[in-house]
Amino acid sequence: MATFKAIRIDKADKGTTAALTQFDEAELMDGDVTVAVEWSTVNYKDGLAIAGKAPVVRRFPMIAGIDFAGTVTQSSHPDWKAGDKVVANGWGMGETHLGAYAEKARVPGDWLVRLPANMSARDAMAIGTAGYTAMLSVLALERHGLTPDDGPVVVTGAAGGVGSVAIALLAKLGYQVIASTGRAAEADYLRGLGATEIIDRNELSGPAKPLAKERWAGGIDSVGSTTLANLLSMTKYRGAIAACGLAGGMDLPSSVAPFILRGVCLLGIDSVMCPIALRRTAWERLASDLDRGKLAEITREISLDEVLAKAPEILSGKVRGRIVVKIA
Ligand code: NDP
């Protein structure tokens, strides 16, 4: 029996269990491409899946992990051959399809994006789904027509994974970036990424007025709830906020005032089922627009064996920047 190392999630009497174990290759799910996974990462959703805190996993047994970078070993898909370097995010991996915390993955070839020529598999996963989501948010703001001349942009959950990459991207693109964080001690870290102003997240966490003083032309929000409501109420006339996260809650206690009185737009960002063409654009833009030196500064490396202990930490907001996981 051929096996490979993986983090397996099983259903238990109460909730779920997660363990590093040998997984039977015969249990791999359908797919026309097999990949030797080299790197993965720890995202907020991975923390939820491993801690069993939210119904992320919907098929058992499951291999956790929502994204990977690696090398194709076998393919019957016309676009891929053995030796190709690929990256995959979402599509239900780690939720309904066996995921990334494993030495081997089998997936439909249509899910894969070619690793940009000047990007290593490790860098791709240092970026990970968090960074790719930050890029999708930047692309949405650009589609809206936002430019650095329109005024400052705000990033919430600033010291987290999405927030850190969003700040680095926006600063490199010439935006004046206001970073909202609950961790005052990370002010130097956020300035190092390119933030020009740091605000305490408590300023944005109380109940939102329908409209408040206009402070920013755009923003990227990974927090949700009252924070997103405050962002909207403080957005300048015809500005836009890209909403991608719920670290502070899933609700949105807002009003229509920002939309109908200031023409503000709320741009929804989903990375999981994002169309393949937009994924390719996002990865190409990450390759050209993200400062790799800054990426290295925000990234820590752990082994697959360390994921079980590290993943739940992300749920308590203790993780700064990005964690990359060495699989092979
Ligand atoms: P992280 O945990 O790395 O970052 C989240 C940050 O949010 C924290 O670092 C903290 O930043 C802030 N935060 C945490 N808890 C609270 C709270 N109760 N109130 C206010 N702020 C809080 O997670 P990620 O960056 O990986 O993900 C961020 C969010 O984006 C998650 O909700 C995740 O599910 C979502 N996401 C969505 C995707 C999509 O497809 N739409 C894809 C990827 C992620 P600080 O300490 O600076 O205040």
Residues whose N, C-alpha, C, O or C-beta is under 5 A from the ligand:
A	BS01	NDP	N43 Y44 K45 T129 A130 T133 G157 A158 A159 G160 G161 V162 G163 S180 T181 G182 R183 R201 S222 V223 C244 G245 L246 A247 G248 I269 D270 S271 V272 I314 G317 V319 G321
